[in-house]
Amino acid sequence: MSDAKKVLLVDDDVDLVAVNRAVLESRGYSIVSAHSGPAGLVKARAEKPDVIVLDVMMGTNSEGFDLARALRKDDTTRHIPLIMVTAIHATVPFRYEPDTNYLPVDRFLEKPVAPEVLLNEVLAVLT
């Protein structure tokens, strides 16, 4: 399916990547993955995905935030919709929301995310 939209999954949890890959591939998406922020940036530049789904807490507690900001500053990736999927709110006493400077993402979803919710959010940012 050459017209398939490409989704980059960036998460250090290989099992979660496998589950999300299966969910998204079942709906015809083409999936590429990376397991760290730095690898995600390299993969985003090389693969030019249509959307990126990323975690926050990987090698550090803010790696996903750092990746989101790096993607937005890069001319080749700044236009790609970002969906952050994280359990960070279970670990901190305050709430994160998307904002232009610190958290420049299009959607912010709490783990665990139901498959239908992930599919709906990916479709929403692509349309």
N, C-alpha and C positions, 0 to 999 in steps of 0.2 A: 504494500500500500504506500506508494510514493507520495501521496498527498497527505499522509498522516502528519498531524501536528506533533512536534517534538517537545517532550517534557524532560527537563533535567532535574533529577532528584538528588539533593545534597543532604546527607545525614550519615552520622557515624554508626548508626544502628543498622547493620546489614540485614537483619531480619525485617525491620520496618521498611527498608528500601525494597526488599523482595515482595512484601505484601502490597505496597503501593504500586510497584511495577506491575504485578498481576492484575490489580484493580484497573489501572489505567490502560494496560495493554488489552484488557477484555473489551474496552470501548474504542479500540482502534488507534490509540496514541502510540507513538514511537518513544521509547524510553532510553535515556542515557543516565548514568549515575556517577557520583563522586562521594567520597566518604570523609571529606574535610573541607574547610573553607578555602584554603589555597588550591586544592585540587578542583574544587567547584569553580573557582575563577578561571583556571586554565581550561576546564572543560566547557564553560560558557563561551569563552572567546573562540574556541576551536569548533564547537558544535553548533553555535548560534541557535539555541532552542527557542521555541515559541513561548515557553513559560518555564519558570524555575520554582520548584518547591523546595524550601530549605528549612533546616532545623536551626535553633539558636545555640544550644549547648552541645558543642562537639569537643574539640581539643581544649577549649577554654569556655567559660560560661558566657562569653560574648562573641564567640567566633562567627555565629550567624549574623549578628548585627554588623560586625566588621565586614563580612562578605557582602551584605546588602549595600552598605555604603560604597564599597569598592566597585560593585557592579554598576551603581548609579553614577559613579565618577568616570567610568570607562566609556568612551565613545561607541565602542562596538556592542556594549551590553546595556546601556542606560535605558533603552526603550523596552526591554524585556519585562513583562509582568512578573512580579515576585509574590509568592504565597509563602508566608512563614508559618510553619507548623511546629508547635513547641509545648513543652510542659513547664516552661520557666515560671509561670504564675503559681505553680505548686511550691516553688522554692523561694520566692521573694514576697515581701509584704505589700508590694505596690503593683499597679497594673501598667502594662505596656500597651500602647496604641500606635498605629502607624503615624509617622510624622515625617516631614520632608528632610530633616537633618539627621536625627538620631536613628530612626527606624523607617527608612524610605521603602516600605513595601506596600503592595496593593491590598493584601489581605493578611490577617493575623488570626490563625486558628489554633485552638487548644487541643493538645494530644490528650487522650486518643481521639482521632477524627474518624467518624464513620465513613465507610467507603463512598456512600451516596453524597455526603457533604463534600468530600474531596473532589469527586467528579463534578459536582455542581459548581464548586468554586473555580476549578480549572476551566470549565466551559464559560463561566461568567467573565473571567479575565480575558478570554480569547475572543469574545464576541463584542 
